[in-house]
Amino acid sequence: MSDLFSEPFEDTPLEERPESPRPPQRRTITVSQLNGAIGDLLEGQLGELWVEGEISNCRVWNTGHMYFTLKDDRAQVRAVMFRMALRYLRFKPEDGLRVVARGRVSVYEPKGEYQFVCEHMEPHGLGALQLAFDQLKNKLQAEGLFDVKRKRPLPSLPRKIGIVTSLEGAAIRDIIKVLRRRHPNAHLVIRPARVQGEGAAGEIAIGLRALGKVPGVDVIIAGRGGGSIEDLWAFNQEVVARAIAASPVPVISAVGHESDVTIADLVADLRAPTPSAAAELVVAAKDEFCSRIDRMNQRLNSAARQAVLRRRSAVQSLVARRAFAGWHGRVAMHGRHASELTHHLRRAVLARLARQEREFRSLRQRLEANDLGRRFAVIRGRLRGADERLRAAALRSRERADSRFRVLAGRLDNLSPLAVLARGYAVCWNADRTMILRRAGQVGPGDKVRVTLHEGELHCEVRRPPEGESHK
């Protein structure tokens, strides 16, 4: 084998050398960008979908969003329904319910998980409205809101009738027409409310609570005319049922339908098929009551006539007897005796009243002699004089004490070392201010001394020994 270096070697010019292939340029993206691209791809490719499956692990968080799982026999997918979409559902989603959901596939970028964002949901094989009706009916029935024992009878003579309905419908006109014809002196309190559409149930509930607080309202009619189940749905909502159950007075549900029964019909104290029928039911008790009064009045008049006839016949038979002859004279004698007794009684009463009046005057004079007002005035004057004397004595005592204080303060000021310092003298201390220096020999060169003046203090240092004294 020949060596590589044994072959002739010629240097190839640089411009004739073949170019080596360049490595491909590397592209780097972040995880967030990757998840975002996957989400854009899924949403763009799949678009809006209808997905059928069974709900499991259904939970509504305090934010109002609902998180759940859609599954079938072989797979499952995470799903979410946000609060704004959840509020428009007619039924309550729960585990085990098979539904058909409309929405889009999205990627939850913080965890890199894809999920189905549900925008609308319908029960599979059962209408949403019917399911919501059954769910609410079972719930309220378990709480006892449909119990017959809690339903109250209508008042016999309602004087003030509350009405919750729309002012634009025919129901209010029918109710007023019937009530004005059969009970013209009834006082009507109308609380307008929408009876169909979004927010109608809330307005009906507010109207029921408002009428329940009006003083004197005896009964409330809540209803509307006929319509489809969607139009009547406001009376199938829980807020209306709770308001009816909490009403302090009986409530008549007057929804214009014959075949279907609403939740309001089941909770109300009485159900009427139409608003007109509700008005007739309100005054039916009044009509029956008036009929009973008429019948009883007739019976009472007949009984009174019969009793008068019987008494008249008895009196006539008694007057015809011989024992009653001269009874007019005897009655006159008894009348005279009664007049005399009345006269004596009047004189005795007047005499006793005069005696009591004299006693009253005597007691009044004695009370005026011991008038507490006068006695209190004397005591008040004595207290006022004692108070003035006490004030004068206290003032004199304070003046004497003040004078004595000034004298003692002058003496103390004369003996005060501060007064001496004020006259130009000074006090000399050692460095730690524990001893007063009275002789120059108590310090030496380099010692620190402190000199207290009248105002302020000097920190000094001894430069030379004192003349004529030795340092000790």
TADAUR-V409274 format. One record per residue. N is the residue number from 1. RES is the residue in three letters. SS is DSSP state (H for helix, E for strand, C for the rest). Layout:
N_RES_SS, N_RES_SS
This chain:
1_MET_C, 2_SER_C, 3_ASP_C, 4_LEU_H, 5_PHE_H, 6_SER_H, 7_GLU_C, 8_PRO_C, 9_PHE_C, 10_GLU_C, 11_ASP_C, 12_THR_C, 13_PRO_C, 14_LEU_H, 15_GLU_H, 16_GLU_H, 17_ARG_C, 18_PRO_C, 19_GLU_C, 20_SER_C, 21_PRO_C, 22_ARG_C, 23_PRO_C, 24_PRO_C, 25_GLN_C, 26_ARG_C, 27_ARG_C, 28_THR_C, 29_ILE_C, 30_THR_C, 31_VAL_H, 32_SER_H, 33_GLN_H, 34_LEU_H, 35_ASN_H, 36_GLY_H, 37_ALA_H, 38_ILE_H, 39_GLY_H, 40_ASP_H, 41_LEU_H, 42_LEU_H, 43_GLU_H, 44_GLY_H, 45_GLN_H, 46_LEU_H, 47_GLY_C, 48_GLU_E, 49_LEU_E, 50_TRP_E, 51_VAL_E, 52_GLU_E, 53_GLY_E, 54_GLU_E, 55_ILE_E, 56_SER_E, 57_ASN_E, 58_CYS_E, 59_ARG_E, 60_VAL_E, 61_TRP_C, 62_ASN_C, 63_THR_C, 64_GLY_C, 65_HIS_C, 66_MET_E, 67_TYR_E, 68_PHE_E, 69_THR_E, 70_LEU_E, 71_LYS_E, 72_ASP_C, 73_ASP_C, 74_ARG_C, 75_ALA_C, 76_GLN_E, 77_VAL_E, 78_ARG_E, 79_ALA_E, 80_VAL_E, 81_MET_E, 82_PHE_C, 83_ARG_H, 84_MET_H, 85_ALA_H, 86_LEU_H, 87_ARG_C, 88_TYR_C, 89_LEU_C, 90_ARG_C, 91_PHE_C, 92_LYS_C, 93_PRO_C, 94_GLU_C, 95_ASP_C, 96_GLY_C, 97_LEU_C, 98_ARG_E, 99_VAL_E, 100_VAL_E, 101_ALA_E, 102_ARG_E, 103_GLY_E, 104_ARG_E, 105_VAL_E, 106_SER_E, 107_VAL_E, 108_TYR_E, 109_GLU_C, 110_PRO_C, 111_LYS_C, 112_GLY_C, 113_GLU_E, 114_TYR_E, 115_GLN_E, 116_PHE_E, 117_VAL_E, 118_CYS_E, 119_GLU_E, 120_HIS_E, 121_MET_E, 122_GLU_E, 123_PRO_E, 124_HIS_C, 125_GLY_C, 126_LEU_C, 127_GLY_C, 128_ALA_H, 129_LEU_H, 130_GLN_H, 131_LEU_H, 132_ALA_H, 133_PHE_H, 134_ASP_H, 135_GLN_H, 136_LEU_H, 137_LYS_H, 138_ASN_H, 139_LYS_H, 140_LEU_H, 141_GLN_H, 142_ALA_H, 143_GLU_H, 144_GLY_C, 145_LEU_C, 146_PHE_C, 147_ASP_C, 148_VAL_H, 149_LYS_H, 150_ARG_H, 151_LYS_C, 152_ARG_C, 153_PRO_C, 154_LEU_C, 155_PRO_C, 156_SER_C, 157_LEU_C, 158_PRO_C, 159_ARG_C, 160_LYS_E, 161_ILE_E, 162_GLY_E, 163_ILE_E, 164_VAL_E, 165_THR_E, 166_SER_C, 167_LEU_C, 168_GLU_C, 169_GLY_C, 170_ALA_H, 171_ALA_H, 172_ILE_H, 173_ARG_H, 174_ASP_H, 175_ILE_H, 176_ILE_H, 177_LYS_H, 178_VAL_H, 179_LEU_H, 180_ARG_H, 181_ARG_H, 182_ARG_H, 183_HIS_C, 184_PRO_C, 185_ASN_C, 186_ALA_C, 187_HIS_E, 188_LEU_E, 189_VAL_E, 190_ILE_E, 191_ARG_E, 192_PRO_E, 193_ALA_C, 194_ARG_C, 195_VAL_C, 196_GLN_C, 197_GLY_C, 198_GLU_C, 199_GLY_C, 200_ALA_H, 201_ALA_H, 202_GLY_H, 203_GLU_H, 204_ILE_H, 205_ALA_H, 206_ILE_H, 207_GLY_H, 208_LEU_H, 209_ARG_H, 210_ALA_H, 211_LEU_H, 212_GLY_H, 213_LYS_C, 214_VAL_C, 215_PRO_C, 216_GLY_C, 217_VAL_C, 218_ASP_C, 219_VAL_E, 220_ILE_E, 221_ILE_E, 222_ALA_E, 223_GLY_E, 224_ARG_E, 225_GLY_C, 226_GLY_C, 227_GLY_C, 228_SER_C, 229_ILE_C, 230_GLU_C, 231_ASP_C, 232_LEU_C, 233_TRP_H, 234_ALA_H, 235_PHE_H, 236_ASN_H, 237_GLN_C, 238_GLU_H, 239_VAL_H, 240_VAL_H, 241_ALA_H, 242_ARG_H, 243_ALA_H, 244_ILE_H, 245_ALA_H, 246_ALA_H, 247_SER_C, 248_PRO_C, 249_VAL_C, 250_PRO_E, 251_VAL_E, 252_ILE_E, 253_SER_E, 254_ALA_E, 255_VAL_E, 256_GLY_C, 257_HIS_C, 258_GLU_C, 259_SER_C, 260_ASP_C, 261_VAL_C, 262_THR_C, 263_ILE_H, 264_ALA_H, 265_ASP_H, 266_LEU_H, 267_VAL_H, 268_ALA_C, 269_ASP_C, 270_LEU_E, 271_ARG_E, 272_ALA_E, 273_PRO_C, 274_THR_C, 275_PRO_H, 276_SER_H, 277_ALA_H, 278_ALA_H, 279_ALA_H, 280_GLU_H, 281_LEU_H, 282_VAL_H, 283_VAL_H, 284_ALA_H, 285_ALA_H, 286_LYS_H, 287_ASP_H, 288_GLU_H, 289_PHE_H, 290_CYS_H, 291_SER_H, 292_ARG_H, 293_ILE_H, 294_ASP_H, 295_ARG_H, 296_MET_H, 297_ASN_H, 298_GLN_H, 299_ARG_H, 300_LEU_H, 301_ASN_H, 302_SER_H, 303_ALA_H, 304_ALA_H, 305_ARG_H, 306_GLN_H, 307_ALA_H, 308_VAL_H, 309_LEU_H, 310_ARG_H, 311_ARG_H, 312_ARG_H, 313_SER_H, 314_ALA_H, 315_VAL_H, 316_GLN_H, 317_SER_H, 318_LEU_H, 319_VAL_H, 320_ALA_C, 321_ARG_C, 322_ARG_H, 323_ALA_H, 324_PHE_H, 325_ALA_C, 326_GLY_C, 327_TRP_H, 328_HIS_H, 329_GLY_H, 330_ARG_H, 331_VAL_H, 332_ALA_H, 333_MET_H, 334_HIS_H, 335_GLY_H, 336_ARG_H, 337_HIS_H, 338_ALA_H, 339_SER_H, 340_GLU_H, 341_LEU_H, 342_THR_H, 343_HIS_H, 344_HIS_H, 345_LEU_H, 346_ARG_H, 347_ARG_H, 348_ALA_H, 349_VAL_H, 350_LEU_H, 351_ALA_H, 352_ARG_H, 353_LEU_H, 354_ALA_H, 355_ARG_H, 356_GLN_H, 357_GLU_H, 358_ARG_H, 359_GLU_H, 360_PHE_H, 361_ARG_H, 362_SER_H, 363_LEU_H, 364_ARG_H, 365_GLN_H, 366_ARG_H, 367_LEU_H, 368_GLU_H, 369_ALA_H, 370_ASN_C, 371_ASP_C, 372_LEU_H, 373_GLY_H, 374_ARG_H, 375_ARG_H, 376_PHE_H, 377_ALA_H, 378_VAL_H, 379_ILE_H, 380_ARG_H, 381_GLY_H, 382_ARG_H, 383_LEU_H, 384_ARG_H, 385_GLY_H, 386_ALA_H, 387_ASP_H, 388_GLU_H, 389_ARG_H, 390_LEU_H, 391_ARG_H, 392_ALA_H, 393_ALA_H, 394_ALA_H, 395_LEU_H, 396_ARG_H, 397_SER_H, 398_ARG_H, 399_GLU_H, 400_ARG_H, 401_ALA_H, 402_ASP_H, 403_SER_H, 404_ARG_H, 405_PHE_H, 406_ARG_H, 407_VAL_H, 408_LEU_H, 409_ALA_H, 410_GLY_H, 411_ARG_H, 412_LEU_H, 413_ASP_H, 414_ASN_H, 415_LEU_H, 416_SER_C, 417_PRO_H, 418_LEU_H, 419_ALA_H, 420_VAL_H, 421_LEU_H, 422_ALA_H, 423_ARG_C, 424_GLY_C, 425_TYR_C, 426_ALA_C, 427_VAL_E, 428_CYS_E, 429_TRP_E, 430_ASN_E, 431_ALA_C, 432_ASP_C, 433_ARG_C, 434_THR_C, 435_MET_C, 436_ILE_E, 437_LEU_C, 438_ARG_C, 439_ARG_C, 440_ALA_H, 441_GLY_H, 442_GLN_H, 443_VAL_C, 444_GLY_C, 445_PRO_C, 446_GLY_C, 447_ASP_C, 448_LYS_E, 449_VAL_E, 450_ARG_E, 451_VAL_E, 452_THR_E, 453_LEU_C, 454_HIS_C, 455_GLU_C, 456_GLY_C, 457_GLU_E, 458_LEU_E, 459_HIS_E, 460_CYS_E, 461_GLU_E, 462_VAL_C, 463_ARG_C, 464_ARG_C, 465_PRO_C, 466_PRO_C, 467_GLU_C, 468_GLY_C, 469_GLU_C, 470_SER_C, 471_HIS_C, 472_LYS_C
